[in-house]
Amino acid sequence: MASIKTYERQSGDLSYGVVWRLGGSRDGKWQRESFDDEVAADRFRDLVNGHGQQWPPGWVKGEGFVHPDEPECPTEELFPAYARTYVGLLTDISGHTRVNYLRFIENHMIPWFRNLAVSDHANKITRDHVSQWINDLKEGRPGPHHEPGTVRRAYAPKTIANLHGLLFSVLQAAVTADPPLRDSNPCAHTRLPKGDEVEDDEVFLEPEEYVLLRARLKGDAVDLVDTLVGTGLRWGEVTALQPRDFTFTGKRSTLRVQRAWKRQAEGGTYLGAPKTKKSRRTLVLTPDQVKLFKRACRGKRPLDLIFTAPGGGSWHSGFFFAHRWKPALDAANAVGLTKRPRVHDLRHTHASWLIARKVPLPVVQGRLGHESITTTVDRYGHLLDSADDEVVEAVEWAMSSVGASSTAET
């Protein structure tokens, strides 16, 4: 395997040499490439190791990746320009999402792909480039075009998967362009870090634990938090509820989720459609929930918010966390609560309570507004262990019939 050796020049400056045996064999000829920057040496070492202890294709000793006969790549086909244009032309995203995508590209992609082409140019983005980028994100290493001394943090597998999904989309647009700019997507077969390599950050409260936390909330937050945990709605959906969303007549009282708070590109929020098409959903209400919502709607006009902050208007998530959630959590931890849930974990808690009472996952999916059952299974499938007894009983019942049949035949 290639390794790095550090040398001190007469000037006192350090240089970094990547050394390895050609082909990786014990009798392979020693090879060496020198760098002034340790990060660049690290990246080159990884390239050598990734190419079976060979010089990376296109690399010229002492010069780097050089393509003297290749015409200069058009600026619009270089990653920065192409990625920005791609995001700018997307038609199915909000202004806030567009701003976030551009921020992700500037901060988490361009420092790696700044001089690389999305097209089938000699200096194109390859699978090796993508793999090195993934490894750098995972380990918290800066990219080759970051300013010297840049410090980055290691990213969680979920964050890396989200960034990889955006990069995939940008490069897939180059594949499907008319005419195509490249033959294949270098992100197509990337093996991403697994989520089970890190600690699970989702918290599920038992009913008794929720009671402990609830008892320490300020009075004006209790109904809102009861709604979050009792419906599984998202924060932006609960705080957008209005009296017109409820039906209290008929056999079953219901709640219709049809709007949520959305962020604007220039800052601030507005009321818009829920997160996805399936987030528009109808929930049946328990008798206690009917009492809660009738009380919350009393004296309100159809378009008024039913949950408002102390000074009027909508609750701000940061204010709620600092002045309602955190103080209650601190107090509950002081008297025995061992968990530290986020407000969003009330949604996970709701799902766990449904599953514990054997509510089928497709029903849980519909209640939570997941676009795909896969999301529900991936997030909450591990909670189905509570059904082990039913599985064992079913198999024993079936096999006992097989055993009885065999005995009768003999």
C-alpha angles and dihedrals in degrees: 000000000000116000138185126243123192121221132186117222124214088258089060093249119129127238127192124219123198109209131183143147112258110255092005094266123136091243095042117126114262114252128195138187124182130217136183091210124062093210091055089049091051091052094047091049089054090050091052091048090047092053097052097264092306130124108271110258111265094018117131115202111253093006108058126218104000127173105178097172096046116102115239113275114247111254092236089060094053112102100248096054095039095048093048091049091048093054092043091057098047109120104187102062136081124250090251092054091048090054090049092050091051090048091051090051094049096045105031107027115025093061086063103033103030097121097031128101128232088210130075091274121140089254094049129143108267136189088260091057091051093047092050090049091052092049092049091051090049094049097038094244122153121243125252091260099048118113112267111270094026110155119207133180127233113259127226119247092252092055091047090050091052092050091045089052091056092047089048090054093050093050093042088058087059090052095050096040118122102266097020116245094204139011101234144012113253089206093059099098103023114146105223126205112270120246093226090068090079135049115280109251096196117103126203118196123211113226091253091052091050090052089054091053096041093055089063098051121107112255096251092058100048099084092046093050092044087054093050094051095036097052106025090229120154120253091251091052098047095047090050095055117128132185091255089066093070133079113195097172128083131038095309127032111223144191120216117207107209108142143031139182113273129192121240122225092238093047134272129071140266137186112262143144119312121267097274140000092265090050085078096087145143121235127197115230132222120232090255091051090051089056091048095050095043088054091047092049095048111121092004127124119233094261098042121110110251094207114051135171120252092265093045128260127072125329114258111220093223093051092046092051095047099042105028114016103039096046091050091046093049091050093048092049089052092058099044112291104136098190132079106208126184120227088255089058088073086072091053089046091054090052092048091052091052093049092047088059091051097254105164117252094240088059090048089050092054094046093050093043096236112171092218134030086225089070090053094047094045093049102038107016092101089064091066090086086097087074093061093104091056091049092050092048092049094050092045090050092051095044093047088061090051090050093049091051092051092050092051092052093054 
